């Protein structure tokens, strides 16, 4: 039970971070959303936003694979990465946004690999990301 309680609290915390980032960005404060992303990545991956920006995509995905996150956390990480990209775009940092859109796309592919349940929502997000990157 304690492990389940910890996981539930952690999932709630990640959901809160996504909602807060979205709210900050939509209110015109993408820099604050990026600060929240930085804190979340530090806690979850032990890398800050600057390190993740320059980290090659292969190393990023390998880092995620090594941590062997469950599907729920991987899904939230995909969403946080997507919201990070959107926040960079709102902050007029287009090149950095593309880096995180690509990382988000790769996370969704990894999620599809791990989760054998088809997700229409996930497939739509993948197509949106592919279009954004082309």
PLY file of the C-alpha trace (Angstrom):
ply
format ascii 1.0
element vertex 134
property float x
property float y
property float z
element edge 133
property int vertex1
property int vertex2
end_header
0.00 0.00 0.00
2.67 2.63 0.79
4.16 2.23 -2.71
0.73 2.71 -4.27
0.13 5.81 -2.13
3.48 7.24 -3.17
2.78 6.56 -6.85
-0.66 8.15 -6.62
0.76 11.27 -4.95
3.50 11.45 -7.57
0.99 11.17 -10.42
-1.10 13.92 -8.82
1.99 16.12 -8.54
2.84 15.61 -12.24
-0.76 16.35 -13.23
-0.61 19.53 -11.17
2.64 20.56 -12.87
1.10 20.10 -16.33
-2.02 22.08 -15.40
0.03 24.84 -13.79
2.34 25.11 -16.80
-0.65 25.33 -19.13
-2.27 28.00 -16.97
0.87 30.09 -16.75
1.48 29.87 -20.49
-2.10 30.75 -21.35
-1.97 33.77 -19.02
1.08 35.03 -20.88
3.82 33.82 -18.55
5.67 31.15 -20.54
8.90 31.88 -18.63
7.19 30.85 -15.40
5.85 27.70 -17.07
9.42 26.90 -18.13
10.65 27.40 -14.55
8.05 24.89 -13.41
9.17 22.50 -16.16
12.77 22.89 -15.00
11.82 21.96 -11.43
9.81 18.97 -12.61
12.59 17.63 -14.85
15.13 18.07 -12.06
12.99 15.99 -9.73
11.89 13.37 -12.26
15.00 12.95 -14.42
17.76 14.66 -12.40
18.51 16.94 -15.37
17.69 20.60 -15.69
16.05 22.23 -18.68
19.33 23.50 -20.15
20.88 20.03 -19.99
17.83 18.49 -21.63
17.88 21.12 -24.37
21.36 20.09 -25.53
20.98 16.38 -24.75
20.82 14.31 -27.96
17.46 12.65 -28.51
19.01 9.17 -28.34
20.49 9.85 -24.90
17.23 11.39 -23.72
15.20 8.33 -24.72
17.85 5.98 -23.30
17.66 7.88 -19.99
13.90 7.39 -19.92
14.22 3.69 -20.84
16.75 3.13 -18.04
14.39 4.58 -15.47
11.72 2.10 -16.64
8.79 4.35 -15.77
5.33 2.86 -15.75
2.86 3.84 -18.46
1.14 6.47 -16.32
4.35 8.36 -15.55
5.57 7.99 -19.13
2.29 9.44 -20.39
2.59 12.43 -18.06
6.24 12.92 -19.02
5.17 13.01 -22.68
2.59 15.66 -21.83
5.05 17.74 -19.79
7.58 17.60 -22.61
4.91 18.72 -25.08
3.85 21.56 -22.80
7.51 22.54 -22.41
7.81 22.80 -26.19
4.63 24.87 -26.38
5.93 27.18 -23.65
9.21 27.67 -25.50
7.23 28.47 -28.63
5.11 31.00 -26.70
8.37 32.53 -25.43
9.53 32.93 -29.07
12.26 30.29 -28.71
11.30 28.37 -31.83
14.46 26.27 -32.17
14.29 25.09 -28.57
10.57 24.41 -28.99
11.34 22.12 -31.93
13.86 20.20 -29.83
11.20 19.51 -27.20
8.50 18.76 -29.77
10.83 16.09 -31.17
11.52 14.71 -27.69
7.80 14.65 -26.99
7.17 12.79 -30.25
9.79 10.19 -29.35
8.24 9.79 -25.90
4.86 9.14 -27.48
6.46 6.50 -29.71
8.03 4.91 -26.63
4.67 5.03 -24.90
3.07 3.24 -27.86
5.80 0.63 -27.64
5.22 0.01 -23.92
1.44 0.37 -23.83
-0.20 -2.16 -26.10
-3.59 -0.47 -25.67
-4.46 1.67 -28.68
-5.03 5.33 -27.83
-6.81 7.46 -30.39
-5.85 10.60 -28.43
-2.19 9.57 -28.48
-2.27 8.95 -32.23
-3.79 12.39 -32.81
-1.03 13.96 -30.69
1.62 12.07 -32.68
0.18 13.33 -35.97
0.02 16.90 -34.62
3.66 16.69 -33.59
4.73 15.26 -36.94
2.94 18.12 -38.73
4.49 20.70 -36.43
7.97 19.30 -37.09
7.61 19.04 -40.88
0 1
1 2
2 3
3 4
4 5
5 6
6 7
7 8
8 9
9 10
10 11
11 12
12 13
13 14
14 15
15 16
16 17
17 18
18 19
19 20
20 21
21 22
22 23
23 24
24 25
25 26
26 27
27 28
28 29
29 30
30 31
31 32
32 33
33 34
34 35
35 36
36 37
37 38
38 39
39 40
40 41
41 42
42 43
43 44
44 45
45 46
46 47
47 48
48 49
49 50
50 51
51 52
52 53
53 54
54 55
55 56
56 57
57 58
58 59
59 60
60 61
61 62
62 63
63 64
64 65
65 66
66 67
67 68
68 69
69 70
70 71
71 72
72 73
73 74
74 75
75 76
76 77
77 78
78 79
79 80
80 81
81 82
82 83
83 84
84 85
85 86
86 87
87 88
88 89
89 90
90 91
91 92
92 93
93 94
94 95
95 96
96 97
97 98
98 99
99 100
100 101
101 102
102 103
103 104
104 105
105 106
106 107
107 108
108 109
109 110
110 111
111 112
112 113
113 114
114 115
115 116
116 117
117 118
118 119
119 120
120 121
121 122
122 123
123 124
124 125
125 126
126 127
127 128
128 129
129 130
130 131
131 132
132 133
